[in-house]
Amino acid sequence: MPMASTPHSLMAVNQRPEQVFVRGAGAYLYDREGRRYLDWVQGWSVNCLGHSPAVIAQALCAQAHTLINPGPAFYNEPAMELAELLTRHSCFDQVFFASSGAEANEGAIKLARKWGQRHKNGAFEIITFDNAFHGRTLATMSASGKPGWDTLFAPQVPGFPKARFNDIESVRALISTNAVAIMLEPTQGEAGVIPADMAFLQGLRALCDEHELLLIVDEVQTGCGRTGTLFAYEQYGIEPDIMTLGKGLGGGVPLSALLAKEACCCFEAGDQGGTFCGNALTCAAGVAVMRSLLADGFLAESREVCARLRSGLVDVAMEFQLGEVRGRGALLALELGRDIAAEVVTLAREMGLLLNAPRAHCLRFMPPLNSTAAEVQEGLGLLRQVLATLLKNQALPAVAAAPDASRDALRVTVYDDRLHRAEVISLWRQVFGYETAHNAPELAIDRKLAMRDGLFFVATVGGAVAGTLMAGYDGHRGWLYSVGVHPAQQKTGVGAALIRHAERALKDRGCLKINLQIIGSNERVTGFYQALGFVVEPRISMGKILHKADMTPSPDSPCRVQEPGGGAVAG
Ligand SMILES: Cc1ncc(COP(=O)(O)O)c(C=O)c1O
């Protein structure tokens, strides 16, 4: 008689729903009652290729029949092949394999401390961040900034001073002679999917260079294609010294990795190890995952489908007057604006959709990277049903009329529209969709998207889209932009704020002059722009010089857009 049919002999370390899952296939999970669930948790983003994908099943099966674990003191082929794949496609030189994200992070901490002993007079402090999550071993819990964890299993492992995320000055203030490294997640997942700003991560790299510190990125969650590129650090134009991977690396099989540049690889024999580390079975799964992620067009297609999900979430946020949508690729969050995330998760599960709530007021979406457009539509439809059911009796707050209170603070976000086309179109439509009789928005958008180096600025107030500004380089007229403000937000300073942000961003890129197209201009509108320093010009509606020295941008050398990723917060 099998005994595994009741859960009572499992330690109760968390609250689990009653379902017992017996089968998984791609985006779907099945319970033992035969119910099907669209799974947007995917084992907390470990199943990057969905449940039980054939490539992993086949790799495991073949490897299990050949060699499972010769032991970490011997070489094996899958481990060598995986290390070679990872170093060839990253900026790192050497790899150590482990089984969990926490174990990889422990390795990173030990490596940094060893490097400090060798090169920095025993410096050992690793600056980490409030609300960070690095794992559940004692050292990684101490490195984490989860509220309450400082006392949970006191005393903590010392040496992890906490700075504020996206606040470079708070990091600078913690650098002492004891400091050896800075460690962060490029997107804080457990904190509610908070991406590091472009300037922040670049600033950390510069700080590390200035003070001879190691930059450690914990890409346990963001790595392996989760945020749209193979590794998230690539989107910031920097190279870290150390990186950790986990979750997606094994596609559901316990496998993690510590990667480092050669100059940091200072472990000596006996310093680091573990009986499961680098075993042939899990590394074979890792090879299958990496080959899939590196296959032609895989990541581009994943970005495209995930952009649909993001844009759909933006639509849902507008429809139900919720808060902002954050994140990149297949790691997204939706702010609900009230503490109902747990109820949403429960009702969604009853309706056949598995979701995660990292915070009481926000949902996290971690679909498989190979999701289809149909699955995205299905999931968004289920989410709409859940929200409609839960919110039908609740009065929805109206879009704020003026951006003054801090909750309603005006926030400007920059998107690289080549990576986020669907989302950009959806956001644009939210502003221009209100007055489209004379102004076909699709055409305008396509014209703008056809320009080189397109940047798209979105102003939100209290999470709702309040205005957009599209900037692009069109070859003969230089940089152009057009601005739209939601009718409910006109005359509240949104337009001027967007223009200020865009001008600063374009000026930083060496842009010499911007030109403005005004649709349906009248005296009030031109007066508004004149007050911001524009002058009426022939051929274009109005123009403004940003750099006085040279006013003629060469068509051959447009201002380059530095940000390869989208969604960076400009201010
Ligand atoms: C950024 C990050 N680091 C480390 C970990 C810990 O990984 P594991 O649970 O495999 O130990 C997690 C898990 O969620 C994570 O998100």
The ligand as a Gaussian input file, in Angstrom:
#p B3LYP/6-31G(d) Opt

LIG

0 1
 C       18.036000      35.882000      -6.592000
 C       18.023000      34.566000      -5.868000
 N       19.142000      34.115000      -5.314000
 C       19.186000      32.935000      -4.673000
 C       18.055000      32.172000      -4.553000
 C       18.137000      30.872000      -3.815000
 O       18.080000      29.795000      -4.698000
 P       17.735000      28.327000      -4.151000
 O       16.345000      28.370000      -3.631000
 O       17.917000      27.428000      -5.333000
 O       18.729000      28.041000      -3.070000
 C       16.859000      32.595000      -5.105000
 C       15.622000      31.799000      -4.968000
 O       14.525000      32.260000      -5.144000
 C       16.832000      33.841000      -5.781000
 O       15.706000      34.317000      -6.320000

